[in-house]
Amino acid sequence: NAKKDLVWKALSQKYLDKGLSQKPGYVATDKKGVKFKVNKVVENESIEIIWYAPFSKLVFLHKIEDSFAGTNVVCKVKLKGFFAFILKFLIFNKIKSYLKISLKKFKNDMEISN
């Protein structure tokens, strides 16, 4: 079970490109070329990322929580904007599936590095 500060470091390096040095407002590009904005950072606690789509945006909140079993990363997603209601039905299952895979890979990477 990784400690909260180690999980934070790994999560911030994944989303903040150069680790803890980036601040809110920073626009990054992931390995697939998707641009996203770092909207809010609470060190050792959470990162809020916004991904912009035509007439809508996805807001991802990654929160680190202590639990009985160790440290958990909880991800919540909000879909906002003019077409949010329609897009929800089109992409909800894809997002849910992607998050399961992504968080499981993150967990496995953390276990390997410890």
C-alpha positions as CSV (number, residue, x, y, z in Angstrom):
1,N,0.0,0.0,0.0
2,A,1.5,3.2,-1.1
3,K,1.6,6.3,1.1
4,K,-0.4,9.3,0.2
5,D,2.6,11.4,-0.7
6,L,3.9,8.8,-3.1
7,V,0.5,8.4,-4.8
8,W,0.3,12.2,-5.1
9,K,3.8,12.3,-6.7
10,A,2.9,9.6,-9.2
11,L,-0.5,11.2,-10.0
12,S,0.9,14.7,-10.4
13,Q,3.7,13.4,-12.7
14,K,1.0,11.7,-14.8
15,Y,-1.2,14.7,-15.2
16,L,1.1,17.7,-14.6
17,D,3.7,16.8,-17.2
18,K,6.7,17.9,-15.2
19,G,5.5,16.8,-11.7
20,L,4.7,19.2,-8.9
21,S,6.1,22.3,-10.6
22,Q,3.0,23.0,-12.7
23,K,0.2,25.3,-11.5
24,P,-3.5,25.7,-12.3
25,G,-4.1,27.1,-15.8
26,Y,-1.4,24.9,-17.2
27,V,-2.4,23.3,-20.5
28,A,-0.8,19.9,-21.1
29,T,-0.9,17.4,-23.9
30,D,-1.0,13.7,-23.1
31,K,0.7,10.9,-25.0
32,K,-2.2,10.6,-27.4
33,G,-2.1,14.3,-28.3
34,V,-5.2,15.3,-26.3
35,K,-5.0,18.7,-24.7
36,F,-6.3,19.3,-21.2
37,K,-6.2,22.2,-18.7
38,V,-5.1,21.8,-15.1
39,N,-8.0,23.7,-13.4
40,K,-7.3,23.2,-9.7
41,V,-4.5,21.6,-7.7
42,V,-4.6,20.9,-4.0
43,E,-1.2,19.4,-3.2
44,N,-1.3,15.9,-1.8
45,E,-5.1,15.8,-2.2
46,S,-6.6,16.4,-5.6
47,I,-6.2,17.5,-9.2
48,E,-9.0,18.8,-11.4
49,I,-8.5,18.5,-15.1
50,I,-10.8,20.0,-17.8
51,W,-10.9,18.5,-21.3
52,Y,-12.7,20.6,-23.8
53,A,-14.9,19.2,-26.6
54,P,-17.1,21.1,-29.0
55,F,-19.9,22.9,-27.0
56,S,-19.1,20.9,-23.9
57,K,-16.4,20.0,-21.4
58,L,-15.4,17.1,-19.3
59,V,-14.3,17.9,-15.7
60,F,-12.2,15.1,-14.1
61,L,-11.5,15.3,-10.4
62,H,-8.8,12.9,-9.2
63,K,-8.9,12.8,-5.4
64,I,-6.5,10.9,-3.1
65,E,-8.1,9.5,0.0
66,D,-6.8,7.5,3.0
67,S,-8.6,4.3,3.6
68,F,-8.4,1.3,5.9
69,A,-6.6,-0.7,3.2
70,G,-4.1,2.1,2.3
71,T,-4.6,5.0,-0.2
72,N,-7.3,5.3,-2.8
73,V,-7.5,7.4,-5.9
74,V,-11.1,8.4,-6.6
75,C,-12.1,9.9,-10.0
76,K,-15.3,11.8,-10.6
77,V,-16.4,13.1,-14.0
78,K,-18.8,15.9,-14.7
79,L,-20.0,16.7,-18.2
80,K,-20.9,20.3,-18.7
81,G,-22.0,22.5,-21.6
82,F,-24.7,23.0,-24.2
83,F,-24.6,19.4,-25.5
84,A,-23.8,17.7,-22.2
85,F,-27.2,16.0,-21.9
86,I,-26.9,14.4,-25.3
87,L,-23.2,13.5,-25.0
88,K,-23.8,11.8,-21.7
89,F,-25.7,9.0,-23.4
90,L,-23.1,8.7,-26.2
91,I,-19.9,8.6,-24.2
92,F,-20.7,7.7,-20.6
93,N,-19.9,4.0,-20.9
94,K,-16.7,4.7,-22.8
95,I,-15.6,7.1,-20.1
96,K,-16.5,4.6,-17.3
97,S,-14.6,1.8,-19.1
98,Y,-11.5,4.0,-19.7
99,L,-11.4,5.1,-16.1
100,K,-11.6,1.5,-14.8
101,I,-8.7,0.6,-17.1
102,S,-6.7,3.7,-16.3
103,L,-7.1,3.5,-12.5
104,K,-6.2,-0.2,-12.5
105,K,-3.1,0.5,-14.6
106,F,-2.2,3.3,-12.2
107,K,-2.6,0.9,-9.2
108,N,-0.5,-1.8,-10.8
109,D,2.2,0.7,-11.7
110,M,2.2,2.0,-8.1
111,E,2.5,-1.6,-6.7
112,I,5.4,-2.4,-9.1
113,S,7.3,0.7,-8.1
114,N,7.0,0.0,-4.3
